[in-house]
Amino acid sequence: MKPVSFRTASQWNLCASLEVVRLSLIATASLILSAFAPCDAQTVKQVRAIAKQGPNALPQLGQLLKNPDTQIRAEVVRGIVDIGTPKSLDYLIEATHDVDESIQIRATDGMVNFYLPGYVAIGVTAKIQRAGSSVKSRFVDRNDQVIDPYVMVRLEVIQAIGALIRTGSSQDSRANAARAVGILRGRQALPDLYEGVRSKDSDVLYESIIALQKIADPAAAPKIQYLIRDPKDKVQVAAIETAGLLHNMDALPDLRTVLTTTTKPKVKKTTLNAIAMLPSPQDRPIYTDFLRDKDDGMRAIAAEGFGRLRDPADIPMLEKAYQDETKRQVQISLSFALVMDGKNQFAPEPSPLSFLIDQLNQASFGSAAHALLTEAAQDPTVRAQLYTPMEQGTRDEKINLAQILAVTGDRDAEPHIEKISRDLDKQVAEEGLRALRNLRARL
């Protein structure tokens, strides 16, 4: 017979403690294994069913972001985008770290869609034929979309998208990220965009330049000035535009050289426009020559250049040019020039300013008039003339002038826009409220 073993109280306590530790380790290991275990969903249809549960499904969808099947992960991102809550952004940020270019693009467009609803239907995501395939992106020549100034974007979102400009799995995902940063006005991603403009890929380069235009930091202009002579037309045109939009006066010598040497009509027109946006008396002979050009667009640009010189002595010459002109596009630019030179009173009878405002009602010329009125309204004297037609004008005039004053106005404009936000016309009231929010965010 074996002798009976007796344990002291301290020995029993030690054994009990060891058992607790053992059970704790087992429980921890089980939790770790369960966290990394594959989810039950193994088909796109199952993922869709999970996503239909709404925000409560986000943790489970988050686990599925680790699924080895690209189609599953793509559907997961789609579901997260559709749920569209602020918490969704955390999972979309995680998805930007995916190795697949299509997932990176879907996640990027999903974050833009949160701040600009409907974007996924028209962004690069809409052009992806199927998950895991090569991206058929076909970036368009121009993308003017941008969020309203009052919309605040999370810093982590800008950082995640900005990182893709440098580290995206493909040139398409990098170009798409640059586009997204511009739409979101992602100033925090400027260092990433500066990397983008050094890319050898024309799409990444182009989208980075356009993003810099939208962010509108004048300090960015000198960093891309060398691209004014880029051999690729699309890149060169974008760089020339940026020089004008960001008021890079130092670029004028390069622009003058391009204007006199290029044989490409689009490059020439863009260059003249950039020069016209950088007013210098030295360029008066250029405006004089092109004001007689046979091309309507070139005459219009030359007229705007005269306006930005802001020399009242030009008024008789500009009035004569207006009387002789038969093309509406050029008449609009000449009216802008006259307003800039001091003919800025609004009156019921025809005047340069009332003519410009009337063009806001025209589908063909409304956008041109809007842009020029926005520039002219930087002058407080002009701005004060816009309150009456905004409050008493047509629907299009009310909407456009409210938008213009939201960008250019000060505290004096606030009560006038607030009045528009209570207009009996629902569309006018909605746009007035939007303009009011943008004005207050800017002030």
Secondary structure as the mmCIF struct_conf table of DSSP 4:
data_model
#
loop_
_struct_conf.conf_type_id
_struct_conf.id
_struct_conf.beg_label_comp_id
_struct_conf.beg_label_asym_id
_struct_conf.beg_label_seq_id
_struct_conf.end_label_comp_id
_struct_conf.end_label_asym_id
_struct_conf.end_label_seq_id
HELX_LH_PP_P HELX_LH_PP_P1 LYS A 2 SER A 5
HELX_RH_AL_P HELX_RH_AL_P1 ALA A 9 PHE A 36
BEND BEND1 ALA A 37 ALA A 37
HELX_LH_PP_P HELX_LH_PP_P2 PRO A 38 CYS A 39
BEND BEND2 ASP A 40 ASP A 40
BEND BEND3 THR A 43 THR A 43
HELX_RH_AL_P HELX_RH_AL_P2 VAL A 44 ALA A 51
TURN_TY1_P TURN_TY1_P1 LYS A 52 GLN A 53
HELX_RH_3T_P HELX_RH_3T_P1 GLY A 54 ALA A 57
HELX_RH_AL_P HELX_RH_AL_P3 LEU A 58 LEU A 64
TURN_TY1_P TURN_TY1_P2 LEU A 65 LYS A 66
BEND BEND4 PRO A 68 PRO A 68
HELX_RH_AL_P HELX_RH_AL_P4 THR A 70 ILE A 83
TURN_TY1_P TURN_TY1_P3 PRO A 86 LYS A 87
HELX_RH_AL_P HELX_RH_AL_P5 SER A 88 ALA A 95
TURN_TY1_P TURN_TY1_P4 THR A 96 HIS A 97
BEND BEND5 VAL A 99 ASP A 100
HELX_RH_AL_P HELX_RH_AL_P6 GLU A 101 TYR A 115
BEND BEND6 LEU A 116 LEU A 116
TURN_TY1_P TURN_TY1_P5 PRO A 117 GLY A 118
HELX_RH_3T_P HELX_RH_3T_P2 TYR A 119 ALA A 121
TURN_TY1_P TURN_TY1_P6 ILE A 122 ILE A 122
BEND BEND7 GLY A 123 GLY A 123
HELX_RH_3T_P HELX_RH_3T_P3 VAL A 124 LYS A 127
BEND BEND8 ARG A 130 ARG A 130
TURN_TY1_P TURN_TY1_P7 ALA A 131 GLY A 132
BEND BEND9 SER A 133 SER A 133
HELX_LH_PP_P HELX_LH_PP_P3 SER A 134 VAL A 135
BEND BEND10 ASP A 141 ASP A 141
TURN_TY1_P TURN_TY1_P8 PRO A 149 TYR A 150
HELX_LH_PP_P HELX_LH_PP_P4 VAL A 151 ARG A 154
HELX_RH_AL_P HELX_RH_AL_P7 LEU A 155 THR A 167
BEND BEND11 SER A 169 SER A 170
HELX_RH_AL_P HELX_RH_AL_P8 GLN A 171 ILE A 183
TURN_TY1_P TURN_TY1_P9 LEU A 184 ARG A 185
HELX_RH_3T_P HELX_RH_3T_P4 ARG A 187 ALA A 189
HELX_RH_AL_P HELX_RH_AL_P9 LEU A 190 GLY A 196
TURN_TY1_P TURN_TY1_P10 VAL A 197 ARG A 198
BEND BEND12 LYS A 200 ASP A 201
HELX_RH_AL_P HELX_RH_AL_P10 SER A 202 ILE A 215
TURN_TY1_P TURN_TY1_P11 ALA A 216 ALA A 216
HELX_RH_3T_P HELX_RH_3T_P5 PRO A 218 ARG A 229
BEND BEND13 PRO A 231 LYS A 232
HELX_RH_AL_P HELX_RH_AL_P11 ASP A 233 LEU A 245
TURN_TY1_P TURN_TY1_P12 LEU A 246 HIS A 247
HELX_RH_3T_P HELX_RH_3T_P6 MET A 249 ALA A 251
HELX_RH_AL_P HELX_RH_AL_P12 LEU A 252 THR A 261
HELX_RH_AL_P HELX_RH_AL_P13 PRO A 265 ALA A 276
TURN_TY1_P TURN_TY1_P13 MET A 277 MET A 277
BEND BEND14 LEU A 278 LEU A 278
HELX_RH_3T_P HELX_RH_3T_P7 PRO A 281 ASP A 283
HELX_RH_AL_P HELX_RH_AL_P14 ARG A 284 PHE A 290
TURN_TY1_P TURN_TY1_P14 LEU A 291 ARG A 292
BEND BEND15 LYS A 294 ASP A 295
HELX_RH_AL_P HELX_RH_AL_P15 ASP A 296 LEU A 309
TURN_TY1_P TURN_TY1_P15 ARG A 310 ARG A 310
HELX_RH_3T_P HELX_RH_3T_P8 PRO A 312 ASP A 314
HELX_RH_AL_P HELX_RH_AL_P16 ILE A 315 ASP A 324
HELX_RH_AL_P HELX_RH_AL_P17 ARG A 328 MET A 340
TURN_TY1_P TURN_TY1_P16 ASP A 341 GLY A 342
BEND BEND16 PRO A 348 GLU A 349
HELX_RH_AL_P HELX_RH_AL_P18 PRO A 352 ASP A 358
HELX_RH_3T_P HELX_RH_3T_P9 GLN A 359 ASN A 361
TURN_TY1_P TURN_TY1_P17 ALA A 363 PHE A 365
HELX_RH_AL_P HELX_RH_AL_P19 GLY A 366 ALA A 376
TURN_TY1_P TURN_TY1_P18 ALA A 377 GLN A 378
BEND BEND17 ASP A 379 ASP A 379
HELX_RH_AL_P HELX_RH_AL_P20 PRO A 380 ALA A 384
TURN_TY1_P TURN_TY1_P19 GLN A 385 LEU A 386
HELX_RH_AL_P HELX_RH_AL_P21 TYR A 387 GLN A 392
BEND BEND18 GLY A 393 GLY A 393
HELX_RH_AL_P HELX_RH_AL_P22 ARG A 395 THR A 408
HELX_RH_3T_P HELX_RH_3T_P10 ARG A 411 ALA A 413
HELX_RH_AL_P HELX_RH_AL_P23 GLU A 414 ILE A 420
TURN_TY1_P TURN_TY1_P20 SER A 421 ARG A 422
BEND BEND19 LEU A 424 ASP A 425
HELX_RH_AL_P HELX_RH_AL_P24 LYS A 426 ARG A 442
#
